[in-house]
């Protein structure tokens, strides 16, 4: 009788270990639906699913995260996600502090976040002092990730926003209470024009693609920055 009891104890230990591992790594998606995948599919829009690959696993991504830390940028790494429809967030971060409060920032690929943080620190701040004689206390954006096609495009291609690889900058709030927005400021007073054009020029040295009000009507009120392309600047 002692041997069967010992075997039952080993089975119980093995089952407990399996449960502990599932708690660490997460249950398969089919187990999370509770009543089956058919009901989950019919309950509403498909929710983003975490991909099988861990984030920041490649040497390039790890170097990027290291660069952000070295620059003193506060951020949170985000899990890789497949949002469906070809849209995704891979090796992305949530920026928490780039030195200037910034609105609207969601998931950003690490290279985009790294370059945006550098642009905010080394372009926006000095330009505000030079052309406006004051400090920028807030950068306002229209956001980052959005699962959509290119605005006005005829090819039906996904925007870089669909890969968390783009950010749209709308304007700036100054310490003296002024707001310098692309909508109005791009063709506004001389100081506003010089300030915004200096930021556009600096961005062209940091991002793969930079689009502004002179590009087309869809960009009349913002700068679009993304890491695709090879220095396309309009």
trRosetta pair geometry for C-beta under 8 A, 3 or more apart (Angstrom, degrees):
i j d omega theta_ij theta_ji phi_ij phi_ji
1 4 6.4 -57 -159 38 42 105
1 5 6.5 40 150 -18 71 109
2 5 5.8 -62 -153 39 34 112
2 6 6.3 36 152 -23 68 107
3 6 5.6 -54 -150 33 33 113
3 7 6.5 33 154 -19 66 104
4 7 5.5 -54 -148 36 36 112
4 8 6.4 38 154 -21 68 101
5 8 5.7 -51 -149 34 33 112
5 9 6.5 37 151 -22 63 104
6 9 5.6 -53 -154 32 33 114
6 10 6.7 34 150 -20 65 102
7 10 5.7 -51 -152 32 36 112
7 11 6.6 38 150 -20 65 102
8 11 5.6 -52 -152 33 35 114
8 12 6.5 37 151 -20 66 104
9 12 5.7 -53 -150 34 33 112
9 13 6.5 34 152 -19 65 105
10 13 5.7 -54 -149 36 33 112
10 14 6.4 33 153 -19 66 106
11 14 5.8 -55 -148 37 31 110
11 15 6.4 31 154 -20 65 105
12 15 5.8 -55 -149 35 31 111
12 16 6.5 31 154 -19 64 105
13 16 5.8 -55 -151 35 31 111
13 17 6.5 31 152 -20 64 105
14 17 5.7 -54 -150 35 33 112
14 18 6.5 34 153 -21 65 103
15 18 5.7 -53 -151 33 34 112
15 19 6.6 33 152 -18 65 104
16 19 5.8 -55 -152 36 34 111
16 20 6.4 35 151 -21 66 105
17 20 5.6 -53 -150 34 34 113
17 21 6.5 33 153 -19 66 103
18 21 5.8 -54 -151 35 33 110
18 22 6.5 31 153 -18 66 104
19 22 5.7 -54 -149 36 34 110
19 23 6.5 36 152 -22 65 103
20 23 5.7 -54 -154 31 33 113
20 24 6.7 31 150 -19 65 104
21 24 5.6 -55 -151 33 36 111
21 25 6.2 -3 165 10 71 111
22 25 6.6 -73 -136 54 28 86
22 26 7.4 -79 -179 91 60 12
22 27 5.5 38 -179 -84 109 74
26 50 7.8 15 115 59 172 145
27 31 4.2 -94 158 82 122 131
27 32 5.8 150 86 -58 111 84
28 31 5.0 92 63 3 77 103
28 32 7.5 -145 100 -12 43 89
29 32 5.5 -56 -152 27 40 115
29 33 7.4 49 155 -33 66 93
29 37 8.0 62 123 -102 95 105
29 49 6.5 -9 -96 -137 146 121
30 33 6.5 -41 -162 9 36 113
30 37 5.8 -44 -125 -57 81 110
33 36 5.8 -80 110 78 132 13
33 37 5.5 -172 -20 -82 168 44
33 39 6.6 136 169 68 116 93
33 40 3.9 -87 -129 -46 117 132
34 39 7.9 -73 75 82 86 132
34 40 8.0 129 35 -67 80 103
35 39 4.7 0 93 38 107 155
35 40 7.8 160 64 -41 75 79
36 39 5.3 90 70 11 85 100
36 40 7.1 -153 102 -5 45 92
37 40 5.4 -58 -147 39 39 114
37 41 6.1 40 156 -24 71 105
38 41 5.9 -55 -150 33 29 110
38 42 6.6 13 157 -8 63 111
39 42 6.0 -66 -148 43 32 102
39 43 6.4 45 154 -43 66 105
40 43 5.8 -49 -150 12 31 119
41 46 7.4 -5 -132 -88 68 89
46 49 7.9 -45 166 -27 102 101
46 84 5.1 87 91 -45 134 161
48 81 4.5 16 171 -176 124 125
48 82 7.0 160 -160 77 75 39
48 83 4.6 -34 -105 -105 98 68
48 84 7.4 -133 -103 -2 54 89
48 89 7.9 9 -157 19 145 112
49 81 6.9 145 75 -153 33 74
49 82 5.5 -21 67 62 88 91
49 84 7.8 81 11 -46 97 89
50 79 5.1 -27 -127 142 111 133
50 80 6.6 92 -162 78 69 67
50 81 5.9 -53 -102 -98 47 68
50 82 7.9 78 171 18 7 78
51 80 4.3 -59 42 118 112 114
51 81 6.5 -174 -14 -111 88 13
51 82 5.0 99 -73 -24 97 101
51 88 7.6 29 -45 -145 134 117
51 90 7.6 -5 23 -99 150 90
53 57 6.3 -115 174 17 94 147
53 80 5.7 2 80 45 83 166
53 90 8.0 20 82 -137 123 103
54 57 4.9 109 79 -61 90 119
54 79 7.9 -72 -146 -140 55 78
54 80 7.0 156 -177 4 15 118
55 61 7.3 -140 171 165 66 150
55 77 5.9 165 108 171 133 110
55 78 6.6 156 -94 88 172 49
55 79 5.6 -156 -17 -138 125 33
55 80 4.7 173 -71 -37 86 83
55 90 7.2 -179 -117 -166 86 49
55 91 5.4 157 -160 -94 86 47
55 92 7.3 -79 -139 31 136 58
56 61 4.5 -153 -126 133 53 118
56 62 5.7 104 178 -78 89 63
56 65 5.5 25 -133 -30 134 143
56 77 5.8 -50 -18 -143 138 140
56 91 5.7 120 -67 -129 57 87
56 110 7.5 93 -92 -51 94 148
57 61 6.7 35 39 57 39 137
57 62 7.8 -31 162 -46 5 102
58 61 4.6 90 58 9 86 102
58 62 6.9 -154 91 -5 44 88
58 91 7.3 -48 32 -81 105 144
59 62 5.7 -59 -145 40 31 112
59 63 6.2 34 156 -23 66 105
60 63 5.8 -54 -150 34 29 111
60 64 6.5 32 151 -22 63 104
61 64 5.5 -51 -150 32 34 114
61 65 6.6 33 153 -16 65 102
61 91 4.2 -108 -124 -138 130 137
61 110 5.9 120 -145 25 73 151
62 65 5.8 -52 -149 36 33 110
62 66 6.4 37 150 -20 64 106
63 66 5.5 -55 -150 37 33 115
63 67 6.3 38 150 -24 66 103
64 67 5.6 -50 -150 31 32 114
64 68 6.7 34 151 -19 63 101
64 91 7.4 79 59 162 141 122
64 110 3.9 100 128 134 138 128
64 111 5.8 -82 -124 -67 139 63
64 114 5.7 -116 -161 -38 90 141
65 68 5.7 -50 -152 32 34 113
65 69 6.7 33 151 -16 64 104
65 77 6.7 0 -116 -82 131 116
65 93 7.5 150 -106 -70 86 133
65 110 6.1 -65 -61 -138 68 142
66 69 5.8 -57 -152 37 33 110
66 70 6.2 33 152 -20 67 108
67 70 5.6 -54 -145 37 31 112
67 71 6.3 27 156 -17 65 109
67 114 5.5 32 102 -131 123 133
68 71 5.8 -61 -149 39 29 109
68 73 4.5 -78 -170 64 82 120
68 75 5.7 -27 158 16 145 137
68 93 7.2 77 -95 -21 175 178
68 110 7.0 -105 -32 -160 131 94
68 113 6.7 6 -98 114 133 112
68 114 5.6 -108 -72 -95 87 86
68 117 6.9 100 -129 26 86 160
69 72 7.8 47 177 -67 33 22
69 73 7.3 -88 -74 53 23 75
71 114 7.5 133 9 -145 151 79
71 117 6.3 112 119 121 145 132
71 118 7.1 -83 -142 -76 153 83
71 121 7.9 -166 178 10 115 160
72 99 7.8 67 103 -65 110 101
73 95 6.9 -51 176 -138 112 95
73 97 6.9 -179 -159 87 52 65
73 98 5.7 6 -129 -109 101 63
73 99 7.9 -66 -101 -23 73 88
73 113 7.5 147 148 150 151 101
73 114 7.7 -166 26 -113 162 55
73 117 4.6 -16 -101 -149 141 160
74 95 7.6 96 86 -170 61 58
74 96 4.1 -69 115 74 102 109
74 97 3.9 35 40 39 117 101
75 93 4.4 16 171 171 129 130
75 94 6.3 156 -162 77 75 47
75 95 5.2 -38 -103 -108 96 47
75 96 5.7 -174 -92 8 33 88
75 113 6.5 77 -113 165 149 147
76 93 6.4 150 73 -163 42 77
76 94 4.5 -8 56 54 99 102
76 96 6.4 81 -17 -40 89 116
77 92 7.9 125 -160 88 55 45
77 93 5.6 -48 -102 -104 43 83
78 81 7.5 -49 144 -10 109 110
78 89 6.3 -35 109 138 133 129
78 92 4.6 -29 55 88 121 91
78 93 6.1 178 -1 -106 92 24
78 94 5.9 97 -54 -24 112 90
78 107 5.5 -79 45 -118 169 102
80 88 7.5 -1 -174 -178 82 105
80 89 6.8 -176 -148 94 42 67
80 90 5.2 25 -130 -119 99 62
80 91 7.1 8 -86 -37 94 48
80 92 7.8 127 -101 15 50 91
81 88 6.4 175 93 -155 59 63
81 89 4.6 20 48 47 98 99
81 90 8.0 -140 40 -65 50 52
81 107 7.9 -90 35 -111 124 167
82 87 7.9 122 -170 86 49 56
82 88 5.3 -22 -111 -106 53 98
83 87 4.1 -43 67 97 117 104
83 88 6.1 -164 11 -85 85 36
83 89 7.1 69 -32 -8 110 89
83 147 5.5 -137 113 -74 139 136
84 87 6.6 0 70 45 44 93
84 147 7.7 25 76 -146 72 158
85 147 5.8 88 78 179 131 127
85 162 7.9 -101 108 -156 102 125
86 158 5.6 -147 112 -49 126 149
86 162 6.7 22 107 153 90 136
87 145 8.0 102 -180 -170 115 98
87 147 3.7 -48 -75 -116 165 104
87 158 6.8 -172 -81 -149 74 141
87 162 4.3 -104 -112 -172 90 90
87 163 7.1 -141 -149 -70 57 46
88 162 7.7 48 23 145 54 75
88 163 5.9 7 64 -125 78 67
88 164 7.5 -86 107 5 51 102
89 92 4.3 -48 177 -1 97 150
89 107 4.4 -24 -136 157 139 154
89 109 7.9 -156 -155 -72 64 68
89 145 6.2 -23 -83 -104 114 142
89 163 7.5 148 -91 -177 42 41
89 164 4.3 64 -117 -20 83 145
90 109 7.0 11 74 -110 68 97
90 163 7.3 -32 21 -169 96 89
90 164 7.6 172 26 47 53 120
91 109 6.2 43 89 -148 86 77
91 110 5.3 -63 145 -4 97 112
92 107 4.2 27 157 -173 147 98
92 108 5.9 146 -155 70 91 27
92 109 5.5 -61 -97 -88 75 38
92 110 6.9 -152 -116 -39 25 66
92 113 7.9 120 -160 -27 59 127
92 145 7.9 27 -147 -63 157 126
92 164 4.8 -15 -105 127 138 155
93 107 7.5 136 63 -147 23 58
93 108 6.0 -35 61 65 73 82
93 110 5.6 78 -10 -94 113 71
93 113 5.0 -39 59 -21 117 171
94 105 7.2 128 -159 124 64 99
94 106 7.1 -47 -114 -170 88 36
94 107 6.6 -47 -75 -90 75 50
94 108 7.7 126 -98 19 31 84
95 98 5.7 5 178 -47 130 105
95 102 7.1 3 103 62 128 131
95 105 5.1 -46 52 145 105 153
95 108 6.5 4 -20 29 104 133
95 113 5.4 179 -62 -146 110 110
95 116 7.3 -96 -54 89 160 125
95 117 6.7 -171 -130 -72 134 105
98 102 6.2 16 32 -7 121 131
98 116 7.0 -69 -118 118 158 87
98 117 4.2 -142 -135 -124 110 81
98 120 4.8 60 131 69 129 151
98 121 6.8 -128 161 -45 87 95
99 117 7.5 107 9 -164 102 83
99 120 6.3 157 59 118 103 111
99 121 5.1 71 42 -93 155 96
99 125 7.6 -52 125 -51 127 137
100 120 5.3 -145 36 174 118 116
100 121 7.7 -173 -7 -79 104 58
100 124 6.7 -87 13 97 164 138
100 125 7.0 -164 -54 -68 131 99
100 136 5.9 14 -144 106 144 102
100 137 7.2 -171 -152 -162 91 19
100 138 6.9 175 167 -103 92 22
100 139 5.6 78 117 -13 121 103
101 137 6.9 8 37 156 107 62
101 138 4.9 -31 83 -109 101 77
101 139 7.3 178 95 26 50 70
102 105 5.5 50 111 -26 111 124
102 120 7.0 -71 -65 -112 133 149
102 138 7.2 157 -90 -164 35 61
102 139 4.3 -13 -111 67 88 103
102 140 7.7 -171 -154 -78 59 22
102 141 6.4 30 176 -5 98 113
103 138 6.8 35 -20 -180 100 108
103 139 7.3 -159 20 94 70 56
103 140 5.0 1 43 -126 119 63
103 141 6.0 -175 83 33 69 72
104 140 7.0 71 3 -171 123 56
104 141 4.1 -144 73 79 126 86
104 142 6.1 -127 178 -175 160 3
104 143 4.5 -104 174 -71 107 58
104 144 7.5 148 138 -15 83 75
105 108 6.7 -37 -168 -29 98 123
105 141 6.3 69 -64 51 69 143
105 143 7.4 169 -96 -134 22 45
105 144 5.9 47 -150 -24 54 123
105 167 7.2 -6 -114 -126 82 125
106 143 5.9 18 3 -160 109 90
106 144 4.6 -149 54 49 81 107
106 145 4.9 -90 98 25 127 99
106 164 7.5 -109 106 -127 93 98
107 144 6.1 -158 70 102 48 129
107 145 4.6 29 56 -33 99 135
107 164 4.2 -57 117 -127 101 135
108 112 4.7 -126 179 91 101 114
108 113 4.2 127 102 -62 125 92
108 116 6.9 -60 -174 14 159 144
108 144 5.0 -90 -76 -151 84 154
108 145 7.8 -133 -69 -40 47 87
108 164 5.7 -164 -112 168 21 94
108 165 7.7 107 -158 -103 60 27
108 167 6.5 -2 -109 -59 121 114
109 112 4.6 85 61 10 84 107
109 113 6.9 -158 89 -8 40 88
109 163 7.0 8 -48 132 123 90
109 164 5.4 134 -39 106 73 92
109 165 4.8 16 -2 -99 130 74
109 227 6.4 -97 74 25 134 143
110 113 5.6 -56 -144 39 33 112
110 114 6.1 36 157 -23 67 105
111 114 5.6 -52 -144 34 32 113
111 115 6.4 23 161 -11 65 107
111 227 5.1 90 104 -122 118 159
112 115 6.1 -62 -147 42 28 103
112 116 6.0 28 156 -20 66 111
112 144 7.8 131 124 -144 143 118
112 164 7.6 -165 40 137 146 70
112 165 5.6 175 -45 -152 140 50
112 166 7.1 -111 -131 -68 149 20
112 167 6.5 146 169 -15 121 106
112 207 7.7 44 -126 -121 74 100
112 225 7.4 139 -150 120 97 100
112 226 6.9 -32 -108 -143 122 48
112 227 5.0 -115 -72 -29 85 119
113 116 5.7 -55 -140 38 28 111
113 117 6.2 30 159 -21 64 106
114 117 6.1 -57 -151 34 25 110
114 118 6.6 21 153 -14 61 108
115 118 5.6 -55 -147 39 34 111
115 119 6.2 38 153 -22 67 106
115 206 4.6 149 -169 165 110 104
115 207 5.9 141 134 -78 147 73
115 225 7.7 -154 108 162 118 131
115 227 7.1 147 21 -89 144 103
116 119 5.6 -53 -146 36 32 113
116 120 6.3 34 155 -20 65 105
116 167 5.9 44 -98 28 142 156
116 225 6.8 141 -90 98 94 147
117 120 5.8 -52 -148 34 30 112
117 121 6.4 18 157 -10 63 111
118 121 5.9 -63 -145 43 30 104
118 122 5.6 -15 174 18 71 117
118 123 7.9 62 129 -5 65 98
118 206 6.5 -171 87 -137 114 137
119 122 6.9 -69 -118 54 18 81
119 123 4.8 -27 -164 28 62 127
119 124 6.6 68 141 -22 70 96
119 199 7.8 82 178 -160 106 86
119 202 6.4 139 -139 125 89 111
119 203 6.0 43 -134 -98 140 74
119 206 5.3 -169 -70 72 106 168
119 207 7.9 -4 -58 -36 144 103
119 225 7.7 -116 4 -122 171 166
120 123 7.3 -14 -55 51 9 85
120 124 5.0 -20 -146 21 44 133
120 125 7.4 60 155 -25 54 92
120 139 6.2 -87 -122 -30 112 155
121 124 7.4 31 -19 42 12 93
121 125 6.2 -11 -161 5 34 126
122 125 7.4 -13 -79 41 11 101
122 126 6.9 -1 -177 1 40 120
122 202 7.8 -170 106 -172 84 136
123 126 6.8 -73 -148 44 17 98
123 127 5.9 10 165 -15 60 120
123 198 7.5 178 -173 134 92 88
123 199 5.7 113 147 -125 116 68
123 202 3.8 154 -126 129 134 159
123 203 7.1 152 137 -54 173 65
123 206 7.8 -108 -29 -17 142 144
124 127 6.1 -66 -144 39 22 109
124 128 6.3 24 161 -23 63 108
124 136 5.4 -59 155 33 106 159
124 139 6.6 -37 -148 -83 164 122
124 172 7.0 177 -159 -107 114 138
124 199 6.3 42 -92 -113 67 118
125 128 6.0 -57 -150 30 27 110
125 129 6.8 21 156 -13 62 106
125 135 7.1 -4 -142 -143 80 78
125 136 6.3 -118 -95 33 54 106
126 129 5.8 -59 -153 38 36 110
126 130 6.1 28 155 -18 71 111
127 130 5.7 -58 -142 40 32 109
127 131 5.8 -7 174 12 71 114
127 132 7.9 50 132 5 66 99
127 195 5.5 121 152 -148 106 72
127 198 4.6 169 -130 103 126 132
127 199 5.7 -154 65 -62 172 83
127 202 7.4 -123 -50 -10 134 144
128 131 7.0 -68 -126 52 19 83
128 132 5.0 -42 -163 45 60 119
128 134 6.2 -69 159 83 101 59
128 135 6.0 81 116 -141 136 24
128 136 4.5 -154 -62 -32 160 92
128 172 7.1 -141 -91 154 121 151
128 174 6.8 174 -158 -114 122 97
128 195 6.7 55 -95 -143 49 123
129 132 7.4 -33 -64 57 8 75
129 133 6.9 43 -161 -118 42 21
129 134 7.3 -150 -100 57 49 15
129 135 7.0 15 -71 -84 83 58
130 198 7.6 -156 76 -171 130 177
131 191 5.3 149 163 -164 87 77
131 194 4.7 -168 -135 100 133 108
131 195 4.0 -170 92 -74 144 83
131 198 6.5 -175 -31 8 143 144
132 174 6.3 -119 146 -113 144 142
132 178 7.6 -148 -167 74 128 142
132 180 7.2 -97 -92 -46 147 147
132 191 5.7 114 -93 163 64 120
132 192 7.8 58 -89 -83 107 54
132 195 5.6 27 -40 -82 105 143
134 174 5.0 69 100 -176 131 114
134 175 4.9 -148 174 44 110 101
134 176 5.1 -89 -118 -11 164 107
134 178 7.7 119 58 34 150 115
135 174 6.9 136 80 -158 43 68
135 175 4.4 53 57 -28 89 127
136 139 6.6 42 158 -63 129 77
136 172 4.9 -57 -133 -170 115 121
136 173 7.1 103 -161 70 68 48
136 174 6.1 -57 -103 -102 49 58
136 175 7.7 -93 -64 -28 7 81
137 173 5.5 -62 66 102 86 94
137 174 6.6 87 10 -175 91 16
137 175 5.1 117 -37 -79 117 65
138 172 7.0 154 85 -160 58 52
138 173 3.9 12 54 43 106 116
139 169 6.6 -47 179 -141 106 105
139 172 5.9 -23 -109 -106 58 77
140 169 7.5 108 84 -165 51 62
140 170 4.7 -58 110 66 97 105
140 171 5.1 -2 54 62 114 73
140 172 6.9 -157 15 -76 85 27
140 173 6.8 82 -31 -23 109 95
140 181 7.8 -29 63 -108 132 88
141 144 7.5 27 138 -48 142 73
141 167 5.8 -40 -152 179 143 98
141 168 5.8 128 -169 82 85 58
141 169 5.3 -49 -103 -104 83 49
141 170 6.0 156 -123 3 22 89
141 222 7.9 83 -147 -145 58 124
142 168 4.0 -30 51 90 106 121
142 169 7.8 -125 10 -59 80 7
142 170 5.4 106 -39 -51 88 113
142 222 5.7 -52 -1 -98 128 159
143 146 6.4 85 112 -44 127 111
143 161 7.8 60 110 -145 94 122
143 167 7.4 -140 119 -139 28 65
143 168 6.5 12 53 40 55 100
144 161 6.8 171 161 -139 39 82
144 164 6.0 36 144 -148 109 67
144 166 6.7 160 -154 84 61 50
144 167 4.9 -24 -99 -95 82 79
145 161 6.2 134 -147 177 25 74
145 162 7.7 71 -157 -126 69 18
145 164 4.4 -16 -84 -94 101 78
146 159 7.0 0 80 74 95 134
146 161 4.2 -5 46 146 86 129
146 162 6.8 -57 90 -74 51 55
147 158 7.8 -42 -159 -144 58 113
147 161 7.8 -132 -60 115 20 89
147 162 5.1 74 -127 -127 48 87
148 151 7.8 28 130 -59 124 74
148 158 7.4 134 96 -147 29 69
148 159 5.5 10 86 16 77 123
148 161 6.4 0 47 81 91 122
148 162 6.2 -155 40 -68 41 100
149 153 6.1 -129 153 58 102 117
149 156 5.8 -68 -129 -158 144 42
149 157 6.4 118 -150 78 89 36
149 158 5.8 -87 -107 -105 54 36
149 159 6.0 110 163 -26 19 85
149 162 7.8 16 -78 -42 30 137
150 153 3.4 57 84 -16 111 139
150 155 7.4 31 39 52 126 96
150 157 5.6 20 -3 76 115 87
150 158 7.4 95 -30 138 75 15
150 159 4.8 139 -80 -83 55 79
151 159 7.3 32 -14 -82 69 132
151 218 4.4 158 119 -162 129 150
152 216 6.4 -153 93 127 170 151
152 217 7.9 137 -84 59 149 87
152 218 5.0 -129 -18 -36 131 143
153 156 7.1 -154 112 -32 105 20
153 157 6.0 -75 143 42 153 86
158 162 4.1 -74 177 44 115 156
158 163 7.3 101 126 -31 126 91
159 162 5.2 122 64 -11 69 94
159 166 6.6 -77 153 26 98 152
160 163 5.8 -60 -162 42 52 103
160 165 4.3 -90 179 85 96 100
160 166 3.9 107 98 -39 104 117
160 209 7.4 163 -13 49 155 133
160 226 3.9 68 101 -147 161 153
160 227 7.4 164 -167 39 140 62
160 228 5.2 -143 -92 -3 131 123
161 164 7.5 36 -169 -82 40 24
161 165 7.4 -123 -77 53 19 61
161 166 4.6 -70 -68 59 64 118
161 168 7.9 -10 -86 -26 124 105
161 226 7.8 -97 -51 -90 57 126
163 166 7.9 80 59 -5 80 87
165 226 5.3 64 128 -157 84 100
165 227 5.3 -98 -173 37 101 97
165 228 6.5 78 131 -33 135 93
166 224 6.3 -4 -172 -172 118 89
166 225 6.6 162 -153 86 65 48
166 226 3.7 -31 -95 -86 89 106
166 227 7.9 -141 -75 7 58 67
167 224 7.8 164 84 -151 39 47
167 225 5.3 -11 59 60 85 98
167 226 7.6 158 16 -78 56 61
168 222 4.4 30 178 154 98 146
168 223 6.9 163 -156 79 51 48
168 224 5.4 -19 -102 -99 80 68
168 225 7.8 178 -84 21 32 70
169 182 7.5 114 108 -37 75 128
169 222 5.9 153 72 -164 42 86
169 223 4.4 -5 53 53 102 102
169 225 6.9 36 -10 -4 107 111
170 181 6.2 -19 152 -145 80 90
170 182 6.1 -117 -165 16 42 108
170 183 7.6 -18 -167 0 86 100
170 221 6.4 3 -138 147 84 89
170 222 4.9 -41 -91 -100 58 98
171 179 6.1 49 141 174 135 88
171 180 5.7 -175 -165 95 96 50
171 181 3.4 -44 -87 -109 150 58
171 182 5.8 -134 -71 -7 83 68
171 183 7.5 -71 -55 27 126 77
171 185 6.8 127 -122 9 108 142
172 179 7.2 167 85 -156 45 53
172 180 4.8 -6 58 59 96 96
172 181 7.8 -167 26 -75 54 43
173 177 7.9 -32 -172 -151 88 24
173 178 7.6 164 -156 90 48 46
173 179 5.5 -21 -103 -104 67 78
174 177 6.7 -28 79 43 84 22
174 178 4.4 7 39 60 126 88
174 179 7.3 -150 9 -75 84 29
174 180 6.7 66 -35 -9 110 101
180 185 4.7 90 -172 -114 72 154
180 188 7.9 -146 -143 52 79 152
180 192 5.2 -172 -139 -131 107 98
180 195 6.2 -28 178 92 161 143
180 196 6.9 -157 157 -59 116 102
181 184 5.5 48 75 45 99 103
181 185 5.3 157 67 -7 43 115
181 221 7.2 -12 160 -159 104 85
182 185 6.0 -68 -102 53 17 102
182 186 5.3 30 -166 -40 63 110
182 196 6.7 136 -106 -142 68 139
182 212 7.3 -144 -146 -157 128 87
182 213 6.1 177 175 -48 105 115
182 220 7.4 150 131 139 104 42
182 221 5.1 126 88 -170 106 36
182 222 5.3 165 43 -81 155 27
182 223 6.5 -172 -84 -26 144 72
183 186 7.6 3 -81 6 15 104
183 220 6.5 62 -102 127 81 85
183 221 3.7 3 -59 -120 106 95
183 222 8.0 -7 -36 -42 90 60
184 187 7.4 -95 -167 56 24 75
184 188 5.4 48 148 -67 67 116
185 188 4.5 -45 -129 8 35 134
185 192 4.1 -122 -156 171 89 126
185 193 7.3 -174 162 -67 66 48
185 195 7.7 -54 171 70 123 110
185 196 5.6 133 126 -42 110 142
186 192 7.8 -85 -48 134 17 103
186 193 6.8 69 -175 -113 30 72
186 196 5.7 -111 -99 111 61 158
186 212 7.3 159 -120 166 135 110
186 213 4.5 61 179 21 173 155
186 220 7.8 -140 35 -171 149 58
187 193 7.0 44 -115 -92 21 110
187 213 7.8 -124 -27 123 94 156
188 192 4.2 -6 79 74 120 144
188 193 6.3 -169 61 -47 66 82
189 192 5.1 89 59 12 75 105
189 193 7.0 -144 96 -7 35 91
190 193 5.7 -59 -148 37 31 111
190 194 6.2 26 158 -17 68 108
191 194 5.9 -56 -146 38 29 108
191 195 6.2 31 156 -21 64 109
192 195 5.7 -55 -146 37 29 113
192 196 6.2 20 161 -11 66 110
193 196 6.2 -63 -145 42 26 103
193 197 6.0 18 162 -13 65 114
194 197 6.0 -60 -140 42 26 106
194 198 6.2 31 158 -24 63 108
195 198 5.9 -59 -152 32 25 111
195 199 6.7 20 153 -15 61 106
196 199 5.7 -54 -150 36 34 110
196 200 6.4 38 151 -21 66 104
197 200 5.3 -46 -144 34 37 116
197 201 6.3 40 155 -20 65 103
198 201 5.8 -53 -148 36 30 111
198 202 6.4 29 153 -17 63 107
199 202 5.7 -53 -145 38 32 111
199 203 6.2 37 154 -24 65 106
199 223 7.3 -105 121 -54 111 160
200 203 5.7 -55 -149 33 29 113
200 204 6.8 35 152 -27 61 102
200 210 6.6 139 -163 156 71 132
200 212 5.2 -15 -121 -56 129 153
200 223 6.5 -155 -99 -110 81 125
200 233 7.9 122 163 -170 87 104
201 204 5.8 -50 -157 23 33 115
201 205 7.5 25 149 -13 60 101
202 205 6.0 -60 -165 32 40 108
202 206 6.8 17 148 -8 70 116
203 206 5.7 -74 -149 44 39 104
203 207 5.6 -10 174 14 82 116
203 210 4.7 131 118 -117 110 139
203 223 6.5 139 -3 178 176 141
203 225 5.7 -107 -167 -97 124 118
203 233 7.9 150 97 -126 84 107
204 207 7.2 -62 -111 50 22 83
204 210 4.9 -105 -86 31 67 149
204 231 6.8 63 178 -159 81 75
204 233 3.7 35 -127 -114 118 143
206 225 7.9 -7 92 -152 100 129
207 210 5.3 114 72 -62 119 91
207 225 4.4 -123 -99 -161 168 94
207 226 6.4 101 -180 58 118 24
207 227 6.3 -100 -153 -86 75 52
208 226 6.2 -52 61 104 99 66
208 227 4.7 81 3 -174 118 31
208 228 5.0 -172 103 77 142 22
208 229 4.1 141 151 64 95 77
208 230 6.3 -18 -153 -70 89 24
208 231 6.8 -66 -150 -41 44 35
208 232 7.0 24 148 25 64 85
209 224 7.3 -24 120 115 99 97
209 225 7.3 153 85 -155 63 36
209 226 4.9 -2 55 58 105 90
209 227 7.8 -64 19 2 81 5
209 228 5.6 -5 -8 72 122 76
209 229 3.9 97 -60 22 95 143
209 232 4.6 -2 -115 64 78 105
209 233 7.7 -170 -153 -73 39 47
210 223 6.8 -21 -163 -170 87 101
210 224 7.1 156 -155 82 37 62
210 225 5.8 0 -106 -104 75 70
210 232 7.2 180 30 96 59 60
210 233 4.7 13 56 -121 107 74
210 234 7.1 172 94 33 67 53
211 215 4.3 -21 -161 -22 91 168
211 216 7.8 -21 -173 21 122 86
211 219 5.1 -121 137 -101 103 163
211 223 7.1 150 79 -161 51 51
211 224 4.1 0 55 51 102 109
211 234 5.5 3 -118 66 66 97
212 215 5.8 127 56 -13 44 101
212 219 5.9 161 163 142 14 127
212 223 5.3 -15 -97 -107 83 74
212 224 7.6 -154 -66 22 40 71
212 234 6.8 -162 30 106 74 58
213 219 5.8 -148 -89 115 33 84
213 220 5.0 59 -131 -135 91 41
213 221 7.4 80 -91 -41 101 24
214 234 6.5 -140 93 159 91 73
215 219 4.9 24 56 47 112 144
215 224 8.0 -67 36 31 158 114
215 234 4.1 91 -98 116 97 116
216 219 5.8 83 59 17 67 97
217 220 5.8 -9 -163 -38 48 112
219 222 6.1 -99 -155 66 68 70
219 223 7.7 55 -172 -109 111 23
219 224 6.0 -87 -117 -10 121 110
226 229 7.4 92 87 15 95 106
229 232 4.1 -76 -177 9 146 112
